[in-house]
Amino acid sequence: MAVYIALVKGVNVGGRNRLAMADLRAAVAAIGASAVRTYLQSGNAVFTIDAGEPVALAGALEAALAARSLGCGGVVVLSRERLAAAIADNPFPDESDPTRLHLLFRREPVGPLEQEAIARLVQRSAERGRLDEVVVAGDTLYLHTPTAMASSVLGAGLTSLAALGVTTARNYRTASALLALARD
């Protein structure tokens, strides 16, 4: 049995796209998973399953949510090992506030066209005098927002950039808590 983490995009944010965690647990169980646990109220689930590729599991979970009339902005599924590597590879180890560092997880690596779109967002943010930074590492983007994510021009641009496909963000504190839950 392998351990995976499902990250549902855009639920329970600002009172929109309501998803009860009991419904999320039921949808995850419906794809054949066991030991399903949720974390916070923002679409995070840890589960075990016999086998599966993360992209296929994400698609199955999206279908299970849709079958229950529970829409979402997409799902990214990570193996426990992938989440551990993303946390270990943090390019901003000196940031002491884990809510100022965000990991944006994608289903696949960032390609050249997406890199160009990200570079334009970085330039636009810098032109506005923002100190936000982003580092792309394969299928994970690390977004450092020294002031706050809510006021981040770069963060808003990255989370809404259609060229990035299904991408969902979690702050470093939440990502670390999910890893701890996946190790239990």
C-alpha positions as CSV (number, residue, x, y, z in Angstrom):
1,M,0.0,0.0,0.0
2,A,1.3,3.4,-1.0
3,V,0.6,6.7,0.7
4,Y,-0.7,9.6,-1.3
5,I,-1.8,13.2,-0.7
6,A,-4.7,14.7,-2.6
7,L,-4.8,18.5,-2.9
8,V,-8.1,19.8,-4.2
9,K,-7.8,23.2,-5.8
10,G,-9.9,26.2,-4.9
11,V,-12.3,24.8,-2.3
12,N,-13.6,26.6,0.8
13,V,-11.7,29.7,-0.1
14,G,-13.6,32.9,0.8
15,G,-16.9,31.0,1.3
16,R,-16.8,29.8,-2.3
17,N,-16.8,26.2,-3.7
18,R,-17.9,24.6,-0.5
19,L,-16.7,21.1,0.0
20,A,-17.3,19.3,3.3
21,M,-14.3,17.2,4.4
22,A,-16.7,14.2,5.0
23,D,-17.7,14.4,1.3
24,L,-14.0,14.6,0.3
25,R,-13.2,11.5,2.4
26,A,-16.1,9.7,0.8
27,A,-15.0,10.6,-2.7
28,V,-11.4,9.4,-1.9
29,A,-12.7,6.2,-0.5
30,A,-14.8,5.7,-3.7
31,I,-11.6,5.4,-5.8
32,G,-10.5,2.4,-3.7
33,A,-8.5,4.2,-1.1
34,S,-8.3,3.4,2.6
35,A,-7.1,5.1,5.8
36,V,-8.5,8.4,4.4
37,R,-7.8,11.4,6.6
38,T,-8.4,15.1,5.8
39,Y,-6.4,18.1,7.1
40,L,-8.0,21.5,7.6
41,Q,-11.0,22.5,5.6
42,S,-9.2,23.3,2.3
43,G,-9.3,20.1,0.3
44,N,-6.4,18.1,1.7
45,A,-6.6,14.4,2.0
46,V,-4.0,11.7,2.9
47,F,-4.8,8.1,2.0
48,T,-3.4,4.7,1.1
49,I,-4.2,2.7,-2.0
50,D,-2.8,-0.4,-3.6
51,A,-1.3,1.2,-6.6
52,G,-1.7,4.0,-9.0
53,E,-0.1,6.8,-10.8
54,P,-0.7,10.2,-9.3
55,V,-2.2,11.7,-12.5
56,A,-4.6,8.8,-12.9
57,L,-5.6,9.0,-9.2
58,A,-6.2,12.7,-9.6
59,G,-8.5,12.1,-12.6
60,A,-10.3,9.4,-10.7
61,L,-10.8,11.6,-7.7
62,E,-12.1,14.5,-9.9
63,A,-14.6,12.0,-11.4
64,A,-15.7,10.8,-8.0
65,L,-16.2,14.4,-6.8
66,A,-18.2,15.2,-10.0
67,A,-20.3,12.1,-9.6
68,R,-21.4,13.5,-6.2
69,S,-22.0,16.9,-7.8
70,L,-19.0,18.3,-5.9
71,G,-17.2,20.5,-8.3
72,C,-13.6,21.6,-7.9
73,G,-10.9,23.4,-9.7
74,G,-8.9,20.3,-10.2
75,V,-6.9,17.8,-8.1
76,V,-3.2,17.2,-7.8
77,V,-2.1,13.9,-6.2
78,L,1.3,13.6,-4.7
79,S,3.1,10.5,-3.4
80,R,4.4,10.8,0.1
81,E,7.9,10.7,-1.4
82,R,7.3,13.5,-3.8
83,L,5.9,15.7,-1.0
84,A,8.9,14.9,1.2
85,A,11.3,15.8,-1.6
86,A,9.5,19.1,-2.3
87,I,9.8,20.1,1.3
88,A,13.4,19.0,1.5
89,D,14.3,20.9,-1.6
90,N,13.0,24.3,-0.3
91,P,15.1,27.0,-2.0
92,F,14.2,29.5,0.7
93,P,15.5,27.8,3.9
94,D,16.1,31.1,5.7
95,E,12.4,32.1,5.7
96,S,11.4,31.8,9.3
97,D,7.6,32.3,8.7
98,P,6.2,29.2,7.0
99,T,3.1,31.1,5.8
100,R,5.4,33.3,3.6
101,L,6.6,30.3,1.5
102,H,4.1,28.6,-0.8
103,L,4.5,25.4,-2.8
104,L,2.5,25.3,-6.0
105,F,2.1,21.7,-7.1
106,R,1.4,20.7,-10.7
107,R,0.5,17.5,-12.4
108,E,3.5,17.7,-14.7
109,P,6.8,19.6,-15.0
110,V,6.8,23.2,-16.2
111,G,7.6,23.5,-19.9
112,P,9.3,26.2,-21.9
113,L,6.1,28.1,-22.7
114,E,5.0,28.1,-19.1
115,Q,8.5,29.2,-18.1
116,E,8.1,32.3,-20.4
117,A,4.7,33.1,-18.9
118,I,6.2,32.9,-15.4
119,A,9.1,35.1,-16.4
120,R,6.6,37.7,-17.6
121,L,4.8,37.5,-14.2
122,V,8.0,37.9,-12.3
123,Q,8.9,41.0,-14.4
124,R,5.5,42.5,-13.9
125,S,5.8,42.0,-10.1
126,A,9.3,43.5,-10.0
127,E,8.1,46.5,-12.0
128,R,5.5,47.1,-9.3
129,G,8.3,47.1,-6.7
130,R,7.3,43.7,-5.2
131,L,9.9,41.5,-3.5
132,D,8.2,38.2,-4.3
133,E,10.3,35.5,-5.8
134,V,9.5,32.2,-7.5
135,V,11.8,29.2,-8.2
136,V,10.6,26.5,-10.6
137,A,11.8,22.9,-9.8
138,G,10.2,20.4,-12.2
139,D,6.6,20.2,-11.3
140,T,6.8,22.3,-8.1
141,L,7.0,26.1,-7.9
142,Y,8.3,27.7,-4.7
143,L,6.7,31.1,-4.2
144,H,8.3,33.4,-1.5
145,T,6.0,36.2,-0.5
146,P,7.8,38.3,2.2
147,T,4.9,40.6,2.7
148,A,1.8,38.3,2.4
149,M,0.2,36.0,-0.2
150,A,-3.0,38.0,-0.2
151,S,-1.2,41.1,-1.5
152,S,1.2,39.2,-3.8
153,V,1.0,40.3,-7.5
154,L,3.1,37.3,-8.4
155,G,1.1,34.9,-6.3
156,A,-2.2,36.1,-7.9
157,G,-0.7,35.7,-11.3
158,L,0.7,32.3,-10.7
159,T,-2.5,30.8,-9.2
160,S,-4.6,32.1,-12.1
161,L,-2.2,31.4,-14.9
162,A,-4.1,29.1,-17.2
163,A,-0.9,28.0,-19.0
164,L,0.1,26.2,-15.8
165,G,-2.8,23.8,-16.0
166,V,-4.0,22.2,-12.8
167,T,-1.8,23.9,-10.1
168,T,-2.7,24.2,-6.5
169,A,-0.8,26.0,-3.7
170,R,-0.2,25.2,-0.1
171,N,1.9,27.2,2.3
172,Y,5.0,25.5,3.8
173,R,3.3,25.0,7.2
174,T,0.4,23.1,5.6
175,A,2.7,21.1,3.3
176,S,4.8,20.1,6.3
177,A,1.7,19.1,8.3
178,L,0.5,17.0,5.5
179,L,3.8,15.2,5.3
180,A,3.7,14.5,9.0
181,L,0.1,13.2,8.6
182,A,1.3,11.0,5.7
183,R,4.1,9.6,7.8
184,D,1.8,8.6,10.7
